Each structure stands twice: as C-alpha cells, then as structure tokens.
Amino acid sequence: MMKTTLTGIALAVAAIPEALPAVITVSLALAANKMIRFNCLIRKLPAVETLGSVTYICTDKTGTLTKNQMHVESVFVNNRTDKQSKYKLGQDDEQRNLLLQAFALNNDVVFDNNLPKGDSTEIALLKAAQEQNIQTDNWPRIEEIPFDSERKLMTTFHKHNDKIISFTKGAPDILIPRCDKSDGEESLNRVKEMAEKGYRVLGFAYRYWDVLPEMPNSESHETNLHFLGLAGLIDPPRDEVFDSIAQCKTAGIVPVMITGDHPLTAKVIAQRIGILSNESDLVLTGQEFATSDDESLFANIEKIKVYARVSPEQKLKIVNMLQKKGHYVAMTGDGVNDAPALKKADIGIAMGTGTDVSKEAADMVILDDDFSTMIKAVQEGRRVYDNILKFIKYIMSTNASELLTLLLGPMIGLPVALLPIHILWLNLTSDGLPAISLSFENAEKDIMNRPPRPPKQSVFSDGRGIHMIWVGILMAGVALFLQGWAIKNGSPWQTMVFNFLCLGQLGHVMAVRSEKQSGFGMKMFSNKLLITAGLLTLLLQFTVTFIPFLQPIFKTESLTFKEFVIVGLASLLIYVVVEARKMISNKYKIR
C-alpha cells in the first residue's frame, strides 16, 4: 500500500510542471529589471509579455518622435513673414511689440536656478522674446483662462500702464475666427504655407479691457479679439526615429502619429520619418473625426496613419475601433485626460515627463519620452515570450518523459524505474536551474523581422505540442531500453535510468536554446548562466551517485566507467536527434 501511494505521488510530481509559475514570474521580473536600463519602467509585469503581441503603436509626436527642442523659425506679422533671425523689435511698431509680449507673457514657464522649466513650445516662444530684449516686469499677470485640449486656446490677463490687456494663444484655425478686423483668409493661407514646411504654427491675439472680467471664461472673453500674428516653430525629428519606424514596420507593427499640430505640419513630419509611406495612408483631423459616422471610421481605421488635433476622448475611440478590428494596441499619453485611453489600450505607455495620473493608468512608463525606447521594449517583450515558450517546451517534454517512463515500464513487464526521491531531485535540479537559465537566452536573430504573435495563440502551436510528445516518447523509450539492458546485464538499472533522465534533460535544454538556429552554430557561452547551471546540475548528479554517505538517501549505486559512458552516449543521443529534427524542419519548413 505504501509503495503504491509513493508511486502515485511520484507520478503526480512527474506530471505537474510545478516550477512553471515561478519561472515565468522570474523571467518577467528579470526582463522588467533589464528594461529599466534603457529607460523603460514596467509598472505591471504582464505588460512585458503582452508587448510581443502589439500590432499598433499610437504615439504622440512632440518629444517622442521629435527632439522636443522647439525654436521659433518664422514669424508672420503685419502681413509679412520673416525668419525669426531677421525679426527685430520696432520702437513704434505696436503690432510687433505686442506679439513679442504675447510670446513672453502667455505661458506657464517657471525658472529653476535661472533655467526655464515647462512646455518646450512655450520655452521656445519665451526665448524668442528674450532675444529681442522684451521686458515683462511691468506686465503682471492678474488672471488667466488655462489651456485645455478641447478648445486649444490659452488666455492670460495682464495689467500695464493702468490698462488691462489679455493675450490669447492657440491653434490658428480656432483663434482667427474669434478675431475682429482680420483678413482671416489671408492669415489661414499663411498658416497653410508655414505648416507645409513642417512648422508647428500658433496664432496670437489680444484685447483691451476697461475692467478685469469676473470669472473669465472662453465663450465670453476669448471673442472679439484683435489678431496679432503667427509663430512657426520647428522641432526636428530624433535622429534614431527613422530607423525605429523602419524597424517597427519590418516587425509587422503599424506606427500611428497622434498630434495636436496642424494636419499639414503633421503630414510633413510623418512623411519625413516614414509613417506616411504611400498614397493609401490617410491623415484625419479631430474635426473630421467628430463629423464622420462610426461605420465609415471603422471601415478606414486601419488606413489612417496620422491624427491631427484630436481630443483625448477621440484617442479612446481610436483604441476601441482598432481593438474591434482584432489589433493589440499600444497608446502613449502624458496628460490627465489621456488616462482613459491609456487604461483601455492593451499597453498604456505614459511619458516620463507626463502627469502622475497618466502614469498611474499606464502599464509602462518611457522615462526618456523616446519612440525608439518603445521599439526596444517590444523587442525585449518578444525575447522574453520566446524564452518562456522554450521553457514550457523543455519542461513539458521532460515531465512527459518522466511520466511515460513510470507508466510504460510496468506495462511491458519492467519494475517502476524511479522512486519519488528521484523525481523530486530531477524536478529540483535538471528541471529547475537550467529552465530558469533559459530566461537569459539572447533574442533570436529574426525577432524583429517577423509579425507579432497572435495574442490568443496557444503555447502548443507552431509544433511545440508535437515536440513535447515526441521528445517525451523518445526519452522514455531510451530510458526503458536502458533499464532493460541494465537488468539483463546485472548493472544498477535504477541508478542508470536516474542518471540518463538527468543528463538527457541537460542535452535537451541545450538543443532548445534556439527555435531555428542549430546548437552547433550558436556561441556556446552566449548564455553563461545556462552553462553554469548545466555544470552545477552535472556536479550535483555525480555527488548523489558516487558519494557513499548519500547513496542510501537517494537509493543510488556507483556506476562503472563503462556504465557511465553508456548513460552519457544515450543522453547525447537526445541532443543529436532534437538538433537533427530542427535542421530538417527548417529546411523543409515543417513543424
């Protein structure tokens, strides 16, 4: 009865891959720790694995695709466009002087140790004003209507020479219709010309007040304005973003730009960096998005590569539609209003310079706000998932071999090959240490040259399930053959089977280091931890086999040199057969 119970326990231990949850958690944690080195902070461990399934990356433009080093390149005032370098303060030119004052005053820039801190666009405008020696000491701010993403305007109220003046800054197509006595058509043509050069265009206006309005609001106090002019700012693309976009497309991931810029500005930048690459790629504005019906949007959602001047609510709708199309979506954001879209996305990515609310809603934070960091994160996510699949393939194959060895032996008239202590030892040594070491395996060479894995793909697909079965049968068959041979020749059969399963599993783990590349062509020491784990397992196995005081505990006997060579050759056979199968499957494209 006791023997039967112990055998049942041994079978249960052999069948259940109890190390699986621990190894997966360790793998994800190690990857998260590695990713912080290239400025990617993982807030939720499952996000590491999910990165491998991402098919769409919806990214902000400023600071992510661009350097976030804004500077004023062009100014339009008094029906004339000048390069900023030629733009000079005029003593009797009220229009120009007021425009420069608007540059300097209408912002939320603060100074820390004499260094400006705040939005890069506002810092660039302030610097442009400072270069013209604009003085702001006698223009105190007394009230404001803060910027928000829906109306795309910001207004500040100032007291100057017993007068009250407000400066309004914002999107020209929204600001200009609110101005009196302005040639709106001419101004909008100038906006178009500047946007076609890739400039980010901002409009400025002012209004004098007899008294400071009580509780100023947009509807009442951002109307009847006097148009001042336009500022064209440029933020060059990051040097590395060109390669990152190309790599993104090679990996089967669609990059989508979402920006608050003018659609022509967005289009120029998107074409320059490769997001817009053919005529079928579409650019959609927030206004067009709002007026389009859901059916037509859903039909064209995969063609739209640039969204200009969209609201946070529309970002959420974009995520929903792409997910309904079956895509795994990564969405970036930095504002409070971006939180719903970040939470809804399969991977919410907050910017390091963003708000705490956006970071709390996100799965990961890009500390350097760099698009290329996202691509590195995707590559790492794919590597981690590949290694988890390798571990599952390895552990299930070895567990199957142990289970089949225990079950089939008595069916063909052989005694039970292993004791419970042998199974526990194998699970602790050859199943545990080498399996964890697989987490440190380098990425496959083609990891970013293949499409994202389907998110609902089974771990048994792509031939892994078949591999687990045939390798388990192979190892069990060799173990039982070895057992029969040892019994016939009077050798310590149980010790030989015990050692074969340990060494055979080591041979198997060396063969599954790569899905495609032959182990003979891989660098032997590219995964030093795996080699170390293998040698340590081998040393421990020698210890329980040959150290006399451990033999009664583990029920082992010393092997002769001949017997150990036979065990070693049988174990090597597993490695050779698995490698041969890999070469054949790669040659004939079978799984």
Residue, then its C-alpha position, 0 to 999 in steps of 0.5 A: m500500500m505504501k509503495t503504491t501511494l509513493t508511486g502515485i505521488a511520484l507520478a503526480v510530481a512527474a506530471i505537474p510542471e510545478a516550477l512553471p509559475a515561478v519561472i515565468t514570474v522570474s523571467l518577467a521580473l528579470a526582463a522588467n529589471k533589464m528594461i529599466r536600463f534603457n529607460c523603460l519602467i514596467r509598472k505591471l509585469p504582464a505588460v512585458e509579455t503582452l508587448g510581443s503581441v502589439t500590432y499598433i503603436c499610437t504615439d504622440k509626436t512632440g518629444t517622442l518622435t521629435k527632439n522636443q527642442m522647439h525654436v521659433e523659425s518664422v514669424f508672420v506679422n503685419n502681413r509679412t513673414d520673416k525668419q525669426s533671425k531677421y525679426k527685430l523689435g520696432q520702437d513704434d511698431e505696436q503690432r510687433n511689440l505686442l506679439l513679442q509680449a504675447f510670446a513672453l507673457n502667455n505661458d506657464v514657464v517657471f525658472d529653476n536656478n535661472l533655467p526655464k522649466g515647462d512646455s518646450t513650445e512655450i520655452a521656445l516662444l519665451k526665448a524668442a522674446q528674450e532675444q529681442n530684449i522684451q521686458t515683462d516686469n511691468w506686465p503682471r499677470i492678474e488672471e488667466i483662462p488655462f489651456d485645455s485640449e478641447r478648445k486649444l486656446m490659452t488666455t492670460f490677463h495682464k495689467h500695464n500702464d493702468k490698462i488691462i490687456s489679455f493675450t490669447k494663444g492657440a491653434p490658428d484655425i480656432l483663434i482667427p475666427r474669434c478675431d475682429k478686423s482680420d483678413g482671416e483668409e489671408s492669415l489661414n493661407r499663411v498658416k497653410e504655407m508655414a505648416e507645409k514646411g513642417y512648422r508647428v504654427l500658433g496664432f496670437a491675439y489680444r484685447y483691451w479691457d476697461v475692467l478685469p472680467e469676473m470669472p473669465n471664461s472662453e465663450s465670453h472673453e476669448t471673442n472679439l479679439h484683435f489678431l496679432g500674428l503667427a509663430g512657426l516653430i520647428d522641432p526636428p525629428r530624433d535622429e534614431v526615429f527613422d530607423s525605429i519606424a523602419q524597424c517597427k514596420t519590418a516587425g509587422i507593427v503599424p506606427v500611428m502619429i497622434t498630434g495636436d499640430h496642424p494636419l499639414t505640419a503633421k503630414v510633413i513630419a510623418q512623411r519625413i520619418g516614414i509613417l506616411s509611406n504611400e498614397s493609401d495612408l490617410v491623415l484625419t483631423g479631430q474635426e473630421f473625426a467628430t463629423s464622420d459616422d462610426e461605420s465609415l471610421f471603422a471601415n478606414i481605421e486601419k488606413i489612417k496613419v496620422y491624427a491631427r488635433v484630436s481630443p483625448e476622448q477621440k484617442l479612446k475611440i481610436v483604441n476601441m475601433l482598432q481593438k474591434k478590428g482584432h489589433y493589440v494596441a499600444m497608446t502613449g499619453d502624458g496628460v490627465n485626460d489621456a488616462p482613459a485611453l491609456k487604461k483601455a489600450d492593451i499597453g498604456i505607455a505614459m511619458g516620463t515627463g507626463t502627469d502622475v495620473s497618466k502614469e498611474a493608468a499606464d502599464m509602462v512608463i518611457l522615462d526618456d519620452d523616446f519612440s525608439t525606447m518603445i521599439k526596444a521594449v517590444q523587442e525585449g517583450r518578444r525575447v522574453y515570450d520566446n524564452i518562456l515558450k522554450f521553457i514550457k517546451y523543455i519542461m513539458s517534454t521532460n515531465a512527459s518523459e518522466l511520466l511515460t517512463l513510470l507508466l510504460g515500464p510496468m506495462i511491458g513487464l519492467p519494475v517502476a524505474l524511479l522512486p519519488i526521491h528521484i523525481l523530486w531531485l530531477n524536478l529540483t535540479s535538471d528541471g529547475l536551474p537550467a529552465i530558469s537559465l533559459s530566461f537569459e537566452n539572447a533574442e533570436k536573430d529574426i525577432m524583429n523581422r517577423p509579425p507579432r504573435p497572435p495574442k490568443q495563440s496557444v503555447f502548443s502551436d507552431g509544433r511545440g505540442i508535437h515536440m513535447i510528445w515526441v521528445g517525451i516518447l523518445m526519452a522514455g523509450v531510451a530510458l526503458f531500453l536502458q533499464g532493460w539492458a541494465i537488468k539483463n546485464g546485472s548493472p544498477w538499472q535504477t541508478m542508470v535510468f536516474n542518471f540518463l533522465c538527468l543528463g538527457q534533460l541537460g542535452h535537451v535544454m541545450a538543443v532548445r536554446s534556439e527555435k531555428q538556429s542549430g546548437f552547433g552554430m550558436k556561441m556556446f557561452s552566449n548564455k553563461l548562466l545556462i552553462t553554469a547551471g548545466l555544470l552545477t546540475l552535472l556536479l550535483q548528479f555525480t555527488v548523489t551517485f558516487i558519494p557513499f554517505l548519500q547513496p542510501i538517501f537517494k537509493t543510488e549505486s556507483l556506476t562503472f566507467k563503462e556504465f557511465v559512458i553508456v548513460g552519457l552516449a544515450s543522453l547525447l543521443i537526445y541532443v543529436v536527434v532534437e538538433a537533427r529534427k530542427m535542421i530538417s524542419n527548417k529546411y523543409k519548413i515543417r513543424 
